[in-house]
């Protein structure tokens, strides 16, 4: 049995649910009418690794809500657990995308071996690893909760590798921390939905 949603996670789960509802028509238009949502905030399915699956092809889409604009940081992130899931799926011939709902629009990145390697080369050119834990100047907030786990490995995707999906902008409910360079360092948008890890 998966754990109950913690009270401090609820604003983040609400944010994800609101933004998934807003983006669903665009998900279906872009990736196919057979895409169905696999997660819900009313049960523990919100802990699922992936948000949408095509009922026919098995293709997947994971949506990440962000509390910042696209160009606020040089990269954005997804948990490496999702990347590992996508690696297995593309080996089976499935197509997989990450969709990021920022405050100024929604952007996509298809997970392919070529796209992953391109991102990795570009990150190395910046002196960064594409899979990493939080940067060393990250300090956990003391005033409010954040679901971001700085010790969990994440894939950092450069913003310039994202493509515009649609003009749907993230809704940020009360209780969701907005990124701040004094707390989060530079170069990364840390707000994401909680995971089971």
C-alpha positions as CSV (number, residue, x, y, z in Angstrom):
1,X,0.0,0.0,0.0
2,X,1.3,3.4,-0.9
3,X,1.5,6.1,1.7
4,X,-1.2,8.7,2.4
5,X,-0.6,12.2,1.1
6,X,1.1,14.2,3.8
7,X,-0.6,17.5,4.7
8,X,2.4,19.5,3.7
9,X,2.4,17.9,0.3
10,X,-1.2,18.7,-0.5
11,X,-0.6,22.2,-2.1
12,X,1.9,20.5,-4.5
13,X,-0.5,17.6,-5.3
14,X,-3.3,20.2,-5.9
15,X,-1.0,22.2,-8.2
16,X,-0.2,19.1,-10.2
17,X,-3.9,18.1,-10.4
18,X,-5.0,21.6,-11.6
19,X,-2.3,21.9,-14.2
20,X,-2.8,18.3,-15.5
21,X,-6.5,19.1,-15.9
22,X,-5.6,22.3,-17.9
23,X,-3.0,20.5,-20.1
24,X,-5.0,17.3,-20.8
25,X,-6.7,18.6,-24.0
26,X,-3.3,19.6,-25.4
27,X,-1.8,16.2,-24.3
28,X,-4.5,14.4,-26.3
29,X,-4.2,16.7,-29.3
30,X,-0.4,16.4,-29.4
31,X,0.2,12.8,-28.4
32,X,-3.1,11.1,-29.3
33,X,-6.7,10.9,-28.2
34,X,-6.0,7.6,-26.6
35,X,-3.9,9.2,-23.9
36,X,-5.5,8.6,-20.4
37,X,-4.4,10.1,-17.1
38,X,-3.0,7.5,-14.7
39,X,-2.9,9.7,-11.6
40,X,-5.4,11.3,-9.2
41,X,-5.1,13.4,-6.1
42,X,-7.9,11.5,-4.4
43,X,-5.9,8.3,-4.0
44,X,-2.4,7.1,-3.9
45,X,-2.1,6.9,-7.7
46,X,-0.5,10.4,-7.6
47,X,2.6,8.5,-6.6
48,X,2.7,6.8,-10.0
49,X,5.9,7.4,-11.9
50,X,4.2,8.5,-15.1
51,X,1.0,10.6,-15.5
52,X,-0.4,9.6,-19.0
53,X,-0.4,6.5,-21.1
54,X,-1.7,5.8,-24.6
55,X,-4.2,2.9,-24.2
56,X,-3.2,1.5,-27.7
57,X,0.5,2.2,-28.1
58,X,1.7,2.4,-24.5
59,X,3.5,5.7,-25.2
60,X,3.9,7.8,-22.0
61,X,3.8,11.4,-20.9
62,X,5.0,12.8,-17.5
63,X,3.8,16.3,-16.6
64,X,5.8,18.5,-14.2
65,X,4.4,21.7,-12.8
66,X,6.8,24.6,-12.3
67,X,6.4,27.7,-10.2
68,X,8.7,29.8,-12.4
69,X,8.9,31.0,-16.0
70,X,10.8,29.1,-18.7
71,X,13.8,31.4,-18.7
72,X,14.2,31.8,-15.0
73,X,16.9,29.1,-14.9
74,X,19.2,27.3,-17.3
75,X,17.8,23.9,-16.7
76,X,14.9,22.1,-15.2
77,X,14.8,18.6,-13.7
78,X,13.0,15.3,-13.4
79,X,13.6,12.5,-11.0
80,X,16.1,9.9,-12.3
81,X,13.6,7.2,-11.3
82,X,11.3,8.5,-14.1
83,X,14.3,8.5,-16.5
84,X,15.1,4.9,-15.7
85,X,11.4,4.0,-16.3
86,X,11.6,5.8,-19.7
87,X,14.8,3.9,-20.7
88,X,13.0,0.6,-20.3
89,X,10.0,1.9,-22.2
90,X,11.9,3.2,-25.2
91,X,13.8,-0.1,-25.3
92,X,10.4,-1.7,-25.8
93,X,9.7,0.7,-28.7
94,X,7.5,3.1,-26.8
95,X,7.7,6.9,-27.2
96,X,8.0,9.0,-24.0
97,X,7.8,12.7,-23.3
98,X,8.3,15.1,-20.4
99,X,6.0,18.1,-20.4
100,X,6.8,21.1,-18.2
101,X,4.0,23.5,-17.3
102,X,5.8,26.8,-16.5
103,X,4.1,30.1,-15.5
104,X,4.6,31.4,-19.0
105,X,3.7,28.3,-21.1
106,X,4.1,24.6,-21.5
107,X,7.1,22.9,-23.1
108,X,8.0,19.3,-24.1
109,X,11.1,17.2,-24.3
110,X,10.9,13.8,-25.9
111,X,13.1,11.2,-24.1
112,X,15.2,9.5,-26.8
113,X,18.8,8.2,-26.6
114,X,19.8,11.0,-29.0
115,X,18.1,13.8,-27.0
116,X,19.6,12.4,-23.8
117,X,23.1,12.3,-25.2
118,X,22.7,15.8,-26.7
119,X,21.6,17.2,-23.3
120,X,24.5,15.3,-21.6
121,X,27.1,16.8,-24.0
122,X,25.7,20.3,-23.5
123,X,25.7,19.9,-19.7
124,X,29.3,18.7,-19.8
125,X,30.3,21.7,-21.9
126,X,28.9,23.9,-19.0
127,X,31.0,21.8,-16.5
128,X,27.9,20.0,-15.2
129,X,26.7,16.4,-15.1
130,X,23.2,15.8,-16.5
131,X,22.4,13.4,-13.7
132,X,23.2,14.9,-10.4
133,X,21.9,15.7,-6.9
134,X,21.2,19.3,-5.9
135,X,24.0,21.8,-6.2
136,X,26.1,22.1,-3.0
137,X,24.7,25.5,-2.0
138,X,21.1,24.1,-1.7
139,X,19.8,24.8,1.8
140,X,16.6,23.2,2.9
141,X,14.0,25.8,3.8
142,X,13.1,26.2,7.4
143,X,9.9,28.3,7.1
144,X,7.9,26.1,4.7
145,X,7.9,22.6,3.3
146,X,9.1,21.7,-0.1
147,X,8.8,18.3,-1.7
148,X,12.2,18.6,-3.4
149,X,14.7,16.0,-2.1
150,X,18.2,17.4,-2.7
151,X,19.7,13.9,-2.2
152,X,17.7,12.2,-4.9
153,X,19.4,11.9,-8.3
154,X,17.7,14.0,-11.0
155,X,18.1,14.5,-14.7
156,X,18.8,18.2,-15.5
157,X,17.4,19.1,-18.9
158,X,18.7,22.4,-20.4
159,X,15.9,24.8,-21.2
160,X,17.2,25.3,-24.7
161,X,16.4,21.7,-25.4
162,X,12.6,22.1,-24.7
163,X,10.1,22.9,-27.4
164,X,6.9,24.9,-27.0
165,X,3.8,22.7,-26.6
166,X,1.1,25.3,-25.9
167,X,0.3,28.5,-24.0
168,X,-1.1,26.8,-20.9
169,X,0.5,28.5,-17.9
170,X,0.9,26.9,-14.5
171,X,-1.5,27.7,-11.7
172,X,0.3,28.0,-8.4
173,X,-2.0,27.5,-5.4
174,X,-1.3,29.0,-1.9
175,X,1.2,27.0,0.0
176,X,3.5,26.2,-2.9
177,X,7.0,27.6,-2.5
178,X,8.2,29.8,-5.4
179,X,11.9,29.4,-6.3
180,X,14.4,31.9,-4.9
181,X,18.1,32.0,-5.7
182,X,18.9,32.7,-2.0
183,X,17.3,29.4,-1.1
184,X,17.7,27.3,-4.2
185,X,21.0,28.4,-5.7
186,X,21.2,29.2,-9.4
187,X,20.3,27.4,-12.6
188,X,17.6,25.1,-11.5
189,X,13.8,25.2,-11.0
190,X,13.3,22.9,-8.0
191,X,9.5,22.8,-7.6
192,X,8.0,19.5,-8.6
193,X,5.3,17.1,-7.5
194,X,6.2,14.8,-4.6
195,X,7.3,11.2,-5.4
196,X,7.1,8.0,-3.4
197,X,10.9,8.0,-2.9
